[in-house]
Amino acid sequence: MRFLGTIDKKGLSWVVRATDFKNYYAVRLAVLKPSPIPSIGVIRYAVINGKARNTLITPLAMRAQANSVYRVSLDIRGDHFALAVQDQLVDYWSEPKLRQGGIRFFSDQDAGSGVTG
C-alpha cells in the first residue's frame, strides 16, 4: 500500500486486514504535539472482536510542518508489516491474528486528513 497524504488536523488513519468492523489493524500518522513545527508519530493497534489492544506509539525523528505531504508505504508479507514515511523505515512489526482483509481510510470525528495517489 502506497499513498500521499496530508494531516489537516490530528491525524491520517487507515486500517489493513479488515475483515469487518470488529477485526482489523489500525495505523495512524498522528500529530503528537501541535505547534508551528509539530511533533508527529505513528500510533498502531489491533482491534480483535471489537476490542482495541496492543497500542503502540512511536514518535518519528523527522521534522514536520503544517500542510506537509507525506509519502507513506506499508508493505505486508505474511504476518510481517513494514511502515515507511518519507522513504524512511519508521516501524516494523509482526501480527499473526488476521491473515487477510481489506484496506480502508478513516477519520475520527475531530481529525482531518487528505489522501492522493
C-alpha atoms as a printed R data frame, in Angstrom:
    type eleno elety resid chain resno       x       y      z
1   ATOM     1    CA   MET     A     1   0.000   0.000  0.000
2   ATOM     2    CA   ARG     A     2   1.430   3.378 -1.036
3   ATOM     3    CA   PHE     A     3  -0.113   6.822 -0.920
4   ATOM     4    CA   LEU     A     4   0.480  10.534 -0.410
5   ATOM     5    CA   GLY     A     5  -1.393  12.173  2.439
6   ATOM     6    CA   THR     A     6  -1.740  15.318  4.488
7   ATOM     7    CA   ILE     A     7  -2.719  15.860  8.091
8   ATOM     8    CA   ASP     A     8  -5.184  18.742  8.264
9   ATOM     9    CA   LYS     A     9  -5.944  18.145 11.926
10  ATOM    10    CA   LYS     A    10  -4.911  15.440 14.361
11  ATOM    11    CA   GLY     A    11  -4.072  12.515 12.108
12  ATOM    12    CA   LEU     A    12  -4.196  10.437  8.954
13  ATOM    13    CA   SER     A    13  -5.636   6.984  9.676
14  ATOM    14    CA   TRP     A    14  -6.161   3.721  7.830
15  ATOM    15    CA   VAL     A    15  -6.928   0.084  8.516
16  ATOM    16    CA   VAL     A    16  -5.485  -3.044  6.967
17  ATOM    17    CA   ARG     A    17  -6.625  -6.636  7.013
18  ATOM    18    CA   ALA     A    18 -10.109  -5.500  7.951
19  ATOM    19    CA   THR     A    19 -12.456  -8.478  7.943
20  ATOM    20    CA   ASP     A    20 -15.350  -6.497  9.458
21  ATOM    21    CA   PHE     A    21 -15.961  -3.542 11.803
22  ATOM    22    CA   LYS     A    22 -14.727  -5.563 14.789
23  ATOM    23    CA   ASN     A    23 -11.498  -7.052 13.408
24  ATOM    24    CA   TYR     A    24  -8.711  -5.004 11.808
25  ATOM    25    CA   TYR     A    25  -5.323  -3.387 12.298
26  ATOM    26    CA   ALA     A    26  -5.363   0.409 12.580
27  ATOM    27    CA   VAL     A    27  -2.435   2.697 11.793
28  ATOM    28    CA   ARG     A    28  -2.372   6.464 12.254
29  ATOM    29    CA   LEU     A    29   0.191   9.069 11.304
30  ATOM    30    CA   ALA     A    30  -0.598  11.489 14.111
31  ATOM    31    CA   VAL     A    31   0.308  14.894 15.463
32  ATOM    32    CA   LEU     A    32   1.691  14.083 18.908
33  ATOM    33    CA   LYS     A    33   2.481  17.685 19.865
34  ATOM    34    CA   PRO     A    34   0.822  20.532 17.946
35  ATOM    35    CA   SER     A    35   2.959  23.596 17.196
36  ATOM    36    CA   PRO     A    36   4.152  25.512 14.124
37  ATOM    37    CA   ILE     A    37   6.623  22.643 13.660
38  ATOM    38    CA   PRO     A    38   4.569  19.738 15.030
39  ATOM    39    CA   SER     A    39   5.909  16.530 16.518
40  ATOM    40    CA   ILE     A    40   4.479  13.540 14.648
41  ATOM    41    CA   GLY     A    41   4.420   9.836 15.269
42  ATOM    42    CA   VAL     A    42   2.790   6.546 14.401
43  ATOM    43    CA   ILE     A    43   0.027   5.051 16.523
44  ATOM    44    CA   ARG     A    44  -0.959   1.493 15.740
45  ATOM    45    CA   TYR     A    45  -3.193  -1.089 17.348
46  ATOM    46    CA   ALA     A    46  -5.181  -4.216 16.646
47  ATOM    47    CA   VAL     A    47  -8.948  -4.443 17.062
48  ATOM    48    CA   ILE     A    48  -9.939  -8.045 17.687
49  ATOM    49    CA   ASN     A    49 -13.558  -8.938 18.444
50  ATOM    50    CA   GLY     A    50 -14.320  -5.221 18.859
51  ATOM    51    CA   LYS     A    51 -11.620  -4.566 21.484
52  ATOM    52    CA   ALA     A    52  -8.538  -2.427 20.832
53  ATOM    53    CA   ARG     A    53  -5.322  -3.964 22.063
54  ATOM    54    CA   ASN     A    54  -1.551  -3.690 21.786
55  ATOM    55    CA   THR     A    55  -1.498   0.087 21.196
56  ATOM    56    CA   LEU     A    56   1.976   1.338 20.373
57  ATOM    57    CA   ILE     A    57   3.028   4.962 19.893
58  ATOM    58    CA   THR     A    58   6.285   5.611 18.036
59  ATOM    59    CA   PRO     A    59   7.491   9.234 17.802
60  ATOM    60    CA   LEU     A    60   9.150   9.947 14.463
61  ATOM    61    CA   ALA     A    61  12.572  11.549 14.286
62  ATOM    62    CA   MET     A    62  11.707  13.756 11.338
63  ATOM    63    CA   ARG     A    63  10.757  17.383 11.023
64  ATOM    64    CA   ALA     A    64   7.175  18.076 10.128
65  ATOM    65    CA   GLN     A    65   5.436  21.253  9.074
66  ATOM    66    CA   ALA     A    66   1.812  22.204  8.745
67  ATOM    67    CA   ASN     A    67   0.493  21.180  5.313
68  ATOM    68    CA   SER     A    68   3.298  18.653  4.753
69  ATOM    69    CA   VAL     A    69   2.621  15.966  2.175
70  ATOM    70    CA   TYR     A    70   3.722  12.580  3.487
71  ATOM    71    CA   ARG     A    71   4.823   9.651  1.311
72  ATOM    72    CA   VAL     A    72   3.580   6.577  3.137
73  ATOM    73    CA   SER     A    73   4.136   2.941  2.287
74  ATOM    74    CA   LEU     A    74   3.052  -0.113  4.225
75  ATOM    75    CA   ASP     A    75   4.420  -3.418  2.982
76  ATOM    76    CA   ILE     A    76   2.781  -6.566  4.325
77  ATOM    77    CA   ARG     A    77   4.237 -10.035  3.781
78  ATOM    78    CA   GLY     A    78   2.544 -12.802  5.705
79  ATOM    79    CA   ASP     A    79   2.344 -11.560  9.289
80  ATOM    80    CA   HIS     A    80   5.190  -9.012  8.907
81  ATOM    81    CA   PHE     A    81   4.461  -5.299  8.447
82  ATOM    82    CA   ALA     A    82   6.967  -2.581  7.435
83  ATOM    83    CA   LEU     A    83   5.910   1.083  7.529
84  ATOM    84    CA   ALA     A    84   7.906   3.827  5.811
85  ATOM    85    CA   VAL     A    85   7.228   7.573  5.901
86  ATOM    86    CA   GLN     A    86   9.124   9.946  3.589
87  ATOM    87    CA   ASP     A    87  11.026   6.876  2.350
88  ATOM    88    CA   GLN     A    88  12.366   6.114  5.863
89  ATOM    89    CA   LEU     A    89  11.511   2.875  7.633
90  ATOM    90    CA   VAL     A    90   9.769   4.016 10.836
91  ATOM    91    CA   ASP     A    91   8.183   0.838 12.191
92  ATOM    92    CA   TYR     A    92   8.359  -2.914 11.676
93  ATOM    93    CA   TRP     A    93   6.218  -5.483 13.452
94  ATOM    94    CA   SER     A    94   4.648  -8.894 13.299
95  ATOM    95    CA   GLU     A    95   0.939  -9.523 13.878
96  ATOM    96    CA   PRO     A    96  -0.388 -13.041 13.223
97  ATOM    97    CA   LYS     A    97  -4.079 -12.789 14.215
98  ATOM    98    CA   LEU     A    98  -5.652 -11.548 10.966
99  ATOM    99    CA   ARG     A    99  -4.327 -13.252  7.834
100 ATOM   100    CA   GLN     A   100  -6.404 -11.377  5.225
101 ATOM   101    CA   GLY     A   101  -8.834  -8.496  4.779
102 ATOM   102    CA   GLY     A   102  -9.415  -5.135  3.151
103 ATOM   103    CA   ILE     A   103  -7.836  -1.689  3.336
104 ATOM   104    CA   ARG     A   104  -9.746   1.494  4.169
105 ATOM   105    CA   PHE     A   105  -9.018   5.058  5.238
106 ATOM   106    CA   PHE     A   106 -10.931   6.565  8.153
107 ATOM   107    CA   SER     A   107 -11.055   9.746 10.167
108 ATOM   108    CA   ASP     A   108 -12.044  10.353 13.744
109 ATOM   109    CA   GLN     A   109 -14.728  12.983 14.189
110 ATOM   110    CA   ASP     A   110 -12.276  15.658 15.397
111 ATOM   111    CA   ALA     A   111  -9.497  14.811 12.939
112 ATOM   112    CA   GLY     A   112  -8.973  15.627  9.306
113 ATOM   113    CA   SER     A   113  -6.673  14.484  6.538
114 ATOM   114    CA   GLY     A   114  -6.382  14.113  2.801
115 ATOM   115    CA   VAL     A   115  -5.151  11.268  0.596
116 ATOM   116    CA   THR     A   116  -3.995  11.214 -3.012
117 ATOM   117    CA   GLY     A   117  -2.416   8.649 -5.289
